[in-house]
Structures are given as structure tokens and as C-alpha cells.
Amino acid sequence: MMWPEQWMIGVRAVCASPVILYLIVTAGLVGVASQDGDTPQTRDAALGVAVNGVPIYDYTGGGEMSQDDLSSYQAKNDTLATKQLDACGGHAGRGDDYHYHVKPVCMIDKMKNADDNPIIGWAFDGYPIYGDDNPDGSPIAMDVLDVCNGQPDDTFGYRYHTSEQAPYIIQCLMGEVPEAKDLPRVPPLKAASGDTQADSRGRPAGTPPQGGVEDLVFTQQADGKRSMDYTYHGEAYYIRYTPTDTPNCYDFETRTVTDGGDVKTGEYCR
């Protein structure tokens, strides 16, 4: 699968994470009748999935939000304001996966039914996610959306929306869900069995370089090799990986700010 040219373009704050696409299959979890719960539920993982299979997170990048966090703007953890997102509304996070934190504009531009009322995703409580407007194309009045960025819906009972202002997209689940541990979660990369060079604890989470990076470019070659290159304080850094013959495994070579510029290699798998 070839990636949109806009992916990772415009990102300045990176976590030294590769852009590995992990599509969530949600059969039996979304698109089914749901009902409101008593308390909005937060997660330190995806809250839903876009119609192209890419996970959707809340707008923050600081771990699971508390109930108090939901009603106040989290400026320091706003992934859009801190320039962690690409032109498509997503990035590669600390789980080494690509996911959205705001409206997936590139995906919407390519949707065949991208009129005023397409469903752009489904939350894990079974409710749909729409764009900035109501399904009939009318604008949403101020202060209509609740703390989860949703409102009642005549067809589904409830629906979520994207918005120009924070929280930009779903930030909590208003409907009832099964046990949180049973909801889809992107598995972390782990060292391949027998690879003595790879860190047995898995790829460590990177730390965004202070002040941001420059000249970030993501490329993909015909053989499946992918590379994310950038500069920081005039030095060149990169994350490069190639699929191996083992399904869901990749050979990595990295030089990151987090690792002090040391070159690291190893095979990691999901």
C-alpha cells in the first residue's frame, strides 16, 4: 500500500517513532446499537477508528485524560498546537503506529461520498463520527457539542463530530462499552526472537526534541523500505525500516536525538 504524500509533512515535534500503519479491524465493535453510559470514558489508546481503518485518538499526547481534563483545554498536550501532526491530521506516536488526533482531512478528500454528511469513522461505543457539520449540512450551533464532542442523533441515538477548535474530534466515549481491556489497542513493537542486537524490552518511546525538528521527510521505496529523515540543530537524523520475510516484522536502522545520535539496529515485530 502506498501512503498519501502528505503523511508526516509539516511535523516538527517527533517522538523518534516510525510510521508503521496498523489498521484496526472492528467487526462486532462499531456500527451496532449502543446506549449512553453514566460517565464519559477516557482511554490512553484509540477511542475509535476512521473508515479507512486508521485509529482515532483524542487530541492530546500526554496519556489518558482525567475527568477534570475533559472540561479544560490541555494546551501543553495539544498535538495540533504543538505541531506534532502532519497535513492529514495524524502522526506516528509512541506506539510506533500512525493514527489521527484531529479531523482526517486527506482521507475525507478522497472519500467518494465526501459531501456534507459522510460518516468518517466509528467510536468504540458504536456511535458514528461525523465532520464539522450536522448530517443535513447545517452548521452546528455554538455550545451544542458536549464534553466528548458529540450530541444526540435521531438515527443512532448519539453522534460525535470534528470541530475547528479543541477538542477537534472525539475525546471520550459517551456510550457504554465492554471492558476497556477488550477494546482494540495497537500492540507495541517487540524484539524479534533471536535478535541479539534489538532491545528485548521493545523499541523505547522517543522524546520530542526541544524546539522541534526541521526538514522532516517521509519516503517509501518500491521494495517496502520506508524512511523518516529530519534535521535537528544542523545534524541529520533518521528512522529507516524494511519489512522482513516474517509477517509484521521489520529491520530497523535509526539515528535519533533520543539515542544521542548513536546508530541502532535490530529486528522488531508486532
Disulfide bonds with the S-S distance in Angstrom:
Cys88-Cys106 2.17
Cys148-Cys172 1.89
Cys249-Cys269 1.92
